[in-house]
Amino acid sequence: MKQLATTPLSILDLVTYAEGTPLAEAFVNSRKLAQCAERWGYRRYWIAEHHNLDGIASSATVVLMGYLAEATHTIRIGSGGIMLPNHAPFIVAEQVGTLESIYPKRIDLGLGRAPGTDPLTMRALRRHSTGADFDREVAELMAYLAPAEEGQKVKAIPGAGLDIPIWILGSSTYSAHLAAAIGRPYAFASHFAPGDLLEALAIYRREFKPSPTLAEPYVMVGVPAMAAESDERAEFLATSMYRRSLGIVRGQRAALLPPVESMDGMWSAGEQMAMAERMALMVVGGPGRVREGLQQIIDGTQADELIIVSDAYRPEDRCRSFDLIAEAAGLPRTID
């Protein structure tokens, strides 16, 4: 059985910001967190692509990856993910190839098939893909990153021949089949859509075909979490995450709102049930409860790695949450 103490932890950052916060501060806060995450022993720091969503500033994913890679030294910087329907595969290969050339052996390329936005904004992105061509576009992108062949007319420069790990992301069972078929690591977005998690992991592991880049299945599981010095303090801070998720359920997306003493009266019974399903893997508490909660997720999924989402109204509370999570998990820290 896998143990928390030997399971790598990573961070997924949507570059969230509180109501009234200048966007520039959100970028600086993410850079500071990435620098701390490197010292605290996290393996990866991924940025998720979203568009036209109040409270999320991660639309220019590749630009932010470069911004964070420049400010760090060893932690892997990646996309969690780049939403392939929004981009020509050739451009993705060039852009990520440029990052890998500048920051060698530190760049991850996570790919998703959803647009990360609404249909109107998707049209504004000037792409006609809907995700139905995801398998073909992944294959096209992989071809551009493969070593260039003699006589090849279109080459990604830089990009061709670079060893850039490609991850397939999913929030349903669809991408599990693809990740298994092409022998790539699989990351499941159970931090907001845990319903199909176990079925998707079973499909991926059962159908997995070894590839030159991966001999055995490798699974990363998304976990929403909030840690603080005490269970009570963590429960209080976590209400900002609940309020944001409630807004998404209601179709009223907004920037992070302040925590409240209680969610009673703020949601209906049906909304509370929907939230419980959406955040079924949520781990909240002091170090002891967090340690126990993360181990339970590992026990239930046999995940090879966990990727944590933790959003607090104040940046210092978010940093403290990730610090305590790393401490609870026993991550190997570096000393300044």
C-alpha positions, -999 to 999 in steps of 0.1 A, spaced: 0 0 0 12 35 -8 21 58 20 17 96 23 53 100 34 66 85 1 40 101 -22 50 133 -41 28 163 -37 23 191 -62 4 224 -64 -23 234 -89 -27 272 -91 -56 289 -109 -40 323 -99 -70 332 -79 -74 366 -63 -96 382 -38 -123 408 -46 -108 442 -51 -72 429 -55 -52 442 -85 -44 415 -110 -7 422 -108 -7 412 -71 -22 378 -81 8 371 -103 33 382 -76 15 361 -50 18 330 -73 55 336 -79 61 339 -41 41 307 -35 61 288 -62 93 299 -46 81 286 -12 68 254 -27 102 247 -41 117 250 -6 89 230 10 95 200 -12 66 201 -37 74 183 -70 55 204 -95 37 238 -97 11 237 -124 -10 266 -139 -46 259 -151 -59 277 -182 -92 295 -178 -107 324 -197 -133 352 -189 -137 340 -153 -137 367 -125 -113 357 -98 -90 336 -120 -60 352 -137 -44 322 -154 -56 328 -190 -20 333 -204 -8 299 -191 25 297 -210 34 333 -201 29 325 -165 48 293 -167 78 313 -179 73 339 -152 74 312 -125 102 292 -140 124 323 -141 118 328 -103 126 292 -93 154 267 -98 144 231 -93 106 226 -91 89 215 -122 66 241 -138 37 229 -159 3 234 -174 -26 218 -156 -35 222 -183 -33 238 -216 -68 234 -231 -60 221 -265 -93 231 -282 -82 267 -278 -48 264 -295 -32 251 -327 -10 221 -317 19 236 -336 18 268 -316 17 248 -283 47 228 -295 67 260 -303 57 278 -271 64 249 -247 95 240 -267 107 275 -261 102 271 -223 119 237 -222 149 252 -241 152 280 -216 145 259 -185 156 223 -195 142 193 -177 117 214 -157 87 218 -180 55 196 -179 28 198 -206 -6 188 -193 -34 188 -219 -71 191 -215 -100 187 -239 -124 212 -224 -122 249 -234 -119 262 -199 -146 288 -205 -181 294 -219 -191 289 -256 -192 327 -264 -156 332 -251 -145 301 -269 -156 317 -302 -137 348 -292 -106 326 -290 -110 321 -327 -108 283 -327 -134 260 -341 -124 228 -322 -149 216 -297 -128 189 -280 -142 162 -303 -108 162 -322 -88 159 -290 -72 126 -298 -61 138 -332 -48 171 -319 -28 153 -291 -13 130 -318 -4 161 -339 12 179 -310 32 148 -301 44 145 -337 57 181 -336 76 174 -304 91 142 -317 126 143 -334 122 159 -368 124 135 -397 144 140 -429 124 161 -454 98 171 -428 82 203 -441 68 218 -409 90 216 -378 85 231 -343 116 253 -337 122 250 -308 102 219 -298 111 191 -321 131 164 -304 128 179 -269 120 155 -240 88 173 -226 66 151 -204 30 151 -218 2 145 -193 -34 138 -202 -59 155 -179 -95 145 -174 -126 151 -153 -145 121 -168 -137 87 -182 -131 99 -217 -94 109 -213 -86 78 -193 -89 57 -225 -66 81 -244 -40 84 -217 -38 46 -215 -37 41 -252 -7 64 -257 11 54 -225 11 88 -208 7 99 -172 -29 107 -162 -41 135 -140 -77 135 -128 -95 168 -118 -111 154 -87 -106 187 -69 -138 198 -85 -153 167 -103 -146 136 -83 -177 116 -94 -159 95 -121 -125 94 -103 -124 57 -94 -139 44 -127 -115 66 -147 -85 53 -128 -96 17 -132 -100 22 -170 -66 39 -173 -48 12 -153 -66 -17 -170 -61 -4 -206 -26 11 -201 -1 3 -229 36 9 -221 53 36 -242 89 47 -247 83 74 -221 63 55 -195 66 18 -186 38 16 -160 6 36 -153 12 68 -134 -18 86 -118 -20 121 -102 -52 129 -82 -65 165 -76 -73 173 -40 -89 205 -26 -75 213 8 -72 239 35 -48 235 64 -43 258 94 -28 256 129 -61 242 142 -91 224 128 -114 253 137 -92 279 119 -90 257 88 -128 252 87 -132 290 89 -107 297 61 -122 270 39 -155 288 37 -139 311 10 -134 280 -11 -170 269 -4 -184 303 -13 -165 303 -46 -177 268 -54 -212 277 -45 -210 307 -69 -199 283 -97 -229 260 -89 -252 290 -92 -236 303 -123 -224 334 -105 -186 333 -107 -168 359 -87 -135 367 -71 -126 351 -37 -148 363 -9 -139 366 28 -144 336 50 -174 334 73 -181 318 106 -207 295 92 -223 286 58 -256 281 75 -283 301 57 -260 307 27 -270 277 7 -301 256 2 -302 219 11 -299 210 -26 -270 234 -30 -253 219 0 -257 184 -14 -243 196 -48 -213 211 -30 -207 180 -10 -205 160 -42 -184 186 -60 -159 187 -31 -161 152 -19 -123 149 -16 -119 182 4 -94 179 32 -97 205 59 -80 208 93 -49 211 113 -18 190 105 -31 158 121 -65 158 103 -48 168 70 -23 140 73 -51 115 79 -73 129 51 -45 128 25 -36 92 35 -73 82 31 -73 95 -4 -41 76 -12 -56 45 3 -87 48 -18 -71 57 -51 -36 43 -49 -25 76 -64 12 79 -74 10 116 -67 -14 142 -53 -19 177 -67 -33 202 -42 -56 232 -47 -58 255 -17 -73 289 -20 -76 314 8 -89 350 9 -56 362 22 -24 352 3 -6 346 36 -32 321 47 -29 303 14 9 301 18 5 289 54 -19 262 42 6 248 17 33 250 42 14 230 68 3 204 41 39 199 32 48 195 69 20 171 75 30 150 46 67 150 56 80 165 23 118 168 22 125 205 28 155 225 17 172 249 41 177 285 30 
